Amino acid sequence: MTWLDDITRRIADTHGLDAASLGLEPGDADTLLDLAGIAAHSTGERTNAPLLCHVLGRARALGVPLEDLARTVRAAVDAT
């Protein structure tokens, strides 16, 4: 079990959530890490990486597919 798996299970157990609903889909980790890298490197502010991931998570919770969000972020960076 990885650290992320363990902390996900602990969060789920502590807050009465289904751990499976918090897990990453195949490929999502790579996409999120890529977007976090874009946020940090394109702005020069490392703190933008976790903050963007938070925003992406909230948008995902509202039903926006991660690939759509990734296209939006990449297009915004390409436009600058």
C-alpha positions in Angstrom: 0.0 0.0 0.0 1.3 3.4 -0.9 1.3 6.5 1.3 -1.5 8.0 -0.8 -3.6 4.8 -0.6 -3.1 4.8 3.2 -4.0 8.5 3.7 -7.0 8.2 1.3 -8.3 5.3 3.4 -7.7 7.2 6.7 -9.5 10.3 5.3 -12.4 8.1 4.2 -12.6 6.2 7.5 -12.4 9.4 9.6 -15.0 11.3 7.6 -17.4 8.5 6.8 -16.6 8.4 3.1 -16.2 5.6 0.6 -12.5 5.3 0.0 -13.1 4.0 -3.6 -14.9 7.2 -4.5 -11.8 9.2 -3.5 -9.3 7.1 -5.6 -7.6 8.2 -8.8 -8.7 6.7 -12.1 -5.9 5.2 -14.2 -4.0 8.0 -15.8 -5.4 10.7 -13.5 -2.2 10.9 -11.4 -0.1 11.5 -14.5 -2.5 14.2 -15.7 -2.7 15.9 -12.3 1.1 15.8 -11.9 1.5 17.3 -15.4 -1.0 20.1 -14.7 0.7 20.8 -11.3 4.0 21.1 -13.1 2.5 23.5 -15.7 1.1 25.6 -12.8 4.4 25.8 -11.0 6.7 26.3 -14.0 4.6 28.6 -16.1 4.0 31.0 -13.2 7.3 30.6 -11.3 5.2 30.0 -8.2 5.4 26.4 -6.8 2.4 27.1 -4.5 0.2 27.3 -7.6 0.6 23.5 -8.1 -1.3 22.3 -5.1 -3.8 25.2 -5.3 -4.6 24.3 -8.9 -5.1 20.7 -7.9 -7.6 21.9 -5.3 -9.5 23.9 -7.9 -9.4 20.9 -10.3 -10.7 18.7 -7.5 -13.6 21.0 -6.8 -14.5 21.2 -10.5 -14.3 17.4 -10.8 -16.7 17.2 -7.8 -19.1 19.3 -9.8 -18.9 16.9 -12.7 -16.4 18.4 -15.1 -14.2 15.6 -16.6 -10.5 15.9 -15.8 -9.5 15.8 -19.5 -11.7 18.9 -20.2 -10.1 20.7 -17.3 -6.7 19.7 -18.5 -7.5 21.1 -22.0 -8.6 24.4 -20.4 -5.4 24.7 -18.3 -3.2 23.9 -21.2 -5.0 26.3 -23.5 -4.7 29.1 -21.0 -1.0 28.6 -20.7 -0.5 28.3 -24.4 -2.4 31.6 -24.8 0.1 33.5 -22.6 
